[in-house]
Amino acid sequence: MPDQPVSSRKRLLHILLWCLAASAASGVLTVLVPQRDLLWRVTAMGFTGAAAIALMIPLSLLVDRERFRAAGLFGMAACVAAFILSTGLIWAGFGGWRLGERFGATLGLVILMSPAVVAMLCLRASEAGRVAGPVGLAFAAAAAAVFLIQIWLDLPSVDRWQFGGTGAALCWSGLLASLALVGLGTDARHWRWAGVLAALAALALMLYGVWVSQSDDARVLTCVISVAGFVAFANVLLRAGVLGGQQWVVYGTIAAAGAVALFVNLDAFVHEGASDDLFGFRRFAAGALIVTISGTLAVIVLALLNRRATRKVVYAAQTVGGGAGQAGAPLRSINLRCPRCQKEQTLPLGGAACRECRLIIHTRVEVPSCPRCGYDISMIRSDKCPECGEPIG
């Protein structure tokens, strides 16, 4: 069973090599055969198949993990769909009914929407995304359906663009609402509902502008979108694995993002679309945006470094010996008594069989860690984590 994922990836690599070989062969034939148009299409199909399989290989790593299997399977299915649509786009010149335009638009939809859906499926598999993931998937499904109606149904030109605007509104509002809902049920950040309500208000305003009455005054829409974006950004950034004094980087970045939202709203309400920046709100917003981007990148780097350090701490704890307290000996075995034949024995961790009655016994050990910062608390007798002060049971 463990070799099955590896063999599947090897099979994908073999198919990838065959696709590249077919493309190379058809490229050679274009020099020798006069019907070059047909061979160019075959060559394009080979390269498209190779690209689809190359994307499937990292997605197969998600399939190997049970929690993220749905995300990996959807991603691989999206690669297959993209290859089929690319094939239709390559050969659309032999058909009518605007096939080329429709295959191209559907291919663009798959390419743009699939990463977001895979991310939402991964988010749904986590503890913090049990609500945010399904909400994002619902908005993505609704937006995809609206875009497909726009692409494949023969609608008047005005209606087609209205469907496109509806799909875009669903995408943006759904993204902001789902990010604001990350962590619902695991923390007490009730201010997230301000972002959710602002995202829904933005959706209502955009749909009203698309279907009922268009207006040049976008000040209210700018305000609600900025509130929704700020809340979603702050909610996600606060969940980064940044510890101790490093949290000031998070707070400073959130403050800079709030400044961006503030100056954007001041510019919208004071200047009212004027080209002149009389009070410098746009310059202030641009400067705060640069600080926000820099701070966000710094938080990502700090989170990655802390995660690596936490793994080292856990590994060091796991390499403390069990029997005689000898340091450096990895935990590879466990002393136990078989529940059926009562024979005392030492078995390797994981899956093993009793040496007497051959009963299959599965064992696993875990090092307890702080739920907030991941610090090893196996030898801590205090009721608080010594690293971050989080209460531990």
N, C-alpha and C positions, 0 to 999 in steps of 0.2 A: 504493500500500500504506500509507503513513503516514497518509493521510486516512481509511482504513477505520475505525479506532477512534473517530475524531472523529465520523464519520457515524453510527456505531452509537449513540453517546451522544446525538446529535441525534434519532435515531429514538426512543430511549427517552424523551427529553424530550417529543416529540410525543405519544407514547402516554400519558405522564403527564398532559399537558394535556387529551387526549380523555377520560381517566378522570375528571378533575376536572369537565370540562364535563358529562359524563353524570350525575355526582352532583348538580351544580347543577340540571340539567334535571329530574331525578327529584324533587329537593326542591321545585321549583316545582309539579310535578304533584301533590304531596301535598296542596296547598291546593285543587286543582281537582277531583281524582278522589276518589270516596268510598272506594275500596279502598286505604287508606293502608298497610296492613300489607305488601302486596306492594311498594309503592313504597319504603317504608323499607328493605326488604331490598335492593332494587336500589341505593338510595343508599349503603347500607353496603358493598356490593360495589365501587362506584366508588371510595370512599375507601380501601378495603383494597387495591385494585389500584394506586392512586396511591402508597400507602405502600410496596408491594412494589417498584414501579419506581423510586421515590426511593432505596431501598436498593441497587438494582442499579447505579445510576450510579457511586457510588464504587467498587463492587466491579469494575466494568469496567476501572478503572485497574490493578487487579491482573492482569486478563486480558491487558492490553497488554504486561506484563513476563513474559518466558518463564519465569523462575525461579518466579514466583508464580502462574502461569496456573492450575494445579490448584486453588489456594486460591480464586481469583476465580471459577472455574467452579462450584466447590462452593457458594460463597456465593450465586451467582445461582440455582443450582438449589434451594437452601434457600428463597430468596425465592419462587420459583414454588410450591414445596411448601407454604409458609406461606399463600400466596394461595388455593391449592386447599382447604387445610384450613379456612381462614377462610370460604370459600364454603360448604363443607359445614356449618360451624357456624352460618352465617347461615340456611341453608335446612333445618337439622335438625329444625325444628319440624314439618315435613310428614312426617316418618318416625318410626319407633319404634326399638326395640332400643337404647335409651340412646345414640342417635347424638350428641346434643348434648354429653353428658359426654365421650364418647370422642374426638370431634373437638376439643373444647376441650383435653383432656389431651394429645393428640398435637400440637396447635398449640403448647402450652406447652413440650413437649419439644423441638420444632424451634427455637423461639425461644431456649431456654436452651442447647442443645447446639451449635447452628450456629456461634456466635462462637468457642467453644473449638476446634471442628474446624478452622475457618479459621485460627486462630492456630497450631494444630499443623501444618497443611499449610505455612504460612509458615515455621515453625521447621524443618521437614524440609528446606526448600529452602536453608537456610543451612549453612555449614560446621560450626558448633557444634551443630546440631540433627539431624545425620544419624542418630543413634540415639534421641535424646529424642523427636523428632517421630513416628517410627513407633510407639514405645512408647505415647505419649499417644493416638495414633489407635487402636491396638488396644484400650486400655482404654475409649475413648469408644465404639467400635463394640460392645463387649461390654455396656457400660452401656445403650446405646440399645436393644439387642436385649432386654435384661431388662425395661426400662421398657415396650417395646411389647407384650411378653407380658403384663405386668400390666394394660395398658390395654385390649387387644383380646380377650383370651381370657377366657371365663367360668370364673373360678376361685373357690373359696371365699374369703370375706373375709380369713381369716388368711393364706392363701397369697398373696393379692394384696399385702398389706402386706409379706410376707416378700420378694417380688420387688422391691418398692420399696426396701426396706432394702438389698438386694443391689446394686441399681443405684446407690444413693447411695454405698455402700462402694467400688464400682469407680471412681466418679467422683473421689472424694477421694484415694484411694490412688494412682490412676493419675496424677492431677495432680502430687502430691508426688514420685512416682518419676520422672516425665518431667522435672520441673524439676531434680531432683538429677542427672540424666544429661546436662544441657546442657553442652556443651563436651567430652564424652567423645571422646578421640582427638586433641584439640587442646591439652590441658594435662595436668599430672601430679597432679591433685587426687584422690588415691586415697581421701580421706576421704568422697568422695561416696557410696561404697558403703554407708557406715553409714546414710545417709539412704534409700537404695534398700531395704536390708534392713529398716529400720524401717517404711517404707511397706508392704512386703509383710507384715510382722508385724501391722501395723494392719489390713490387709485380712483376714488370717486370723482375727484376734480378732473383727472385726465380723461376718464370715460365721458364725463359731461362735455369736456371740450372737444372730444372726438365725434360724439354722436349727436349732441344737442346744439350747442352754441360755442363757436370758437371766439376766443377773446385774446387781445394783445396784452392784457394785464395779467402777468404771471407772478405777481408778488405773493399772493396767498399760497400758490403752489410751491413757490420757492421756499417759503417759510416752513411748510409742513414737510417737504422733502428734506430740508436741512435738519429739522428736528429728528426725523426718522433715521437719517444717515448718521447723525451724531450719536444717538442712543445705540444703534446697532454697532457702530464702531467701538464705543466705550464698553459695551457688554462683551464683545469678543476679545478686546484687548485685555480686559481685567481677568480673563481666564487663561492668559498666557502663563507659563511656568516660570515666573520671575519672582525671586525670593528676596527677603530682607530689604536692605537699602536700595536694591535695584528697582524696587517698586516705584521709586520717585521718577524713574524714566517713564514708567507707564502713566503715572499721574500727570507728568509734564506733557506727554504726547496727547493725552486726552484733553488737557487744557488748551493745547494748540489747535486741536480739532474743533473745540468749542469756539475758539477765536475765529477760525475759518467760517463756521456757520454764522457767527454774529456779524462779521464784516460783510458777508454775502447778503444777509438780510438787510443790513443798513444800506448797502449799495442799492438793493432792489427798491426799498421804500423811500429813500431820500432822493436818489438820482432819477428813479423811475425810467430806466432805460436810456438815460442820456449818455452820449459818447464821452463827455468830459468827466474825469475823476476829480471832482472839486475838493472833496474832503480826504482823498487818499485811501478810501475804503478798499479799493481793488488792490492797491499796493500792499496794504496791511494783510489782506486776505491771501495774496500770493506769498508773502513772507511767512505767514502762519502755515500755509500749505506745505512749504518747503520744510519747516520745522516738523510738521506732522509726518511727512514722508520719512524724514531722517529718523525721527523717534520710533516710527513703526519698524523700520529696518533694524534699529538697535534692539528693540524688544524681541524681534524674531531671533536675532543672533544670541541674545542672552538666554532666551528660552531653550535654544538648541544646546548651548553650552551647559546649562543647568541639567538638561535631560541627560546629556552624556555623563556629567558628574554623578548624577543619581544612579545611573546604570553601573558606574564603577563602584559606588558605595554598596549597592546590592550585590554585585559580584564578589566584592571583598567579604561581605557577610556570608555569602554562600560558600566561600572557600575556607571557612573555619571548620575544623574537623569535628566529628560528632562523638566518637567513642571516648577518647582520652583527652579531649580538649586540645588536640594538636592543631596549631595554626598552619594554614597553607594546604591542608588536605581537603579536596573538594567533596561535597556531599553527593556521593554516588550510590550509597547502599543504606539499608535500614534493617534493624533487628526487630523481628516480629514473631508472633505465634500464629500459625495457620488456624483460621476459625473453624475448619472442618476436622482436621486430624490432630490439631493442637501441637504440632511439631514446631519447636523453636528453631529459627534459621535466620540467615542474613541474605536478603534478596536485593538486587539492584533496583534503584528508583525507576519508576515508570511501569511498564508492564512486565510481569514475570510469572512463573508458575511454581507452585509448591513442589519442593523436591521429594516429597513423600507421596502426596495424593494427586499432584499435578493440577490443583485448583488454580485458576488464573486470578492473580492478585494485581491490582493497579494501585500504585502509591505515588504521592506527590508531596513535596515540601515547599513552603513559601516563606520568605523572610518578611515579617510584618514591617510596614512602612507607614509614615505619616500620610494621612489622606490628602493633605494640602501640598506638602513640598516633597514627599517621597523619601524623607530621611529614614534611615534604618533605626527602628525603635525596639529591636529584639532584646537588647540588654538595658533598656531604659526603665527605671523603676518609678520615675516621676509620672504625674498625670498630664504633663504637657510636653510637646515636642521641644527639644533643646535648640532646634534650628529656627523654627518660625513661631513657636509658642502656641500652636494649635492644640486644643484639648484632645487627648487620646483616651479611648476606652480601654 
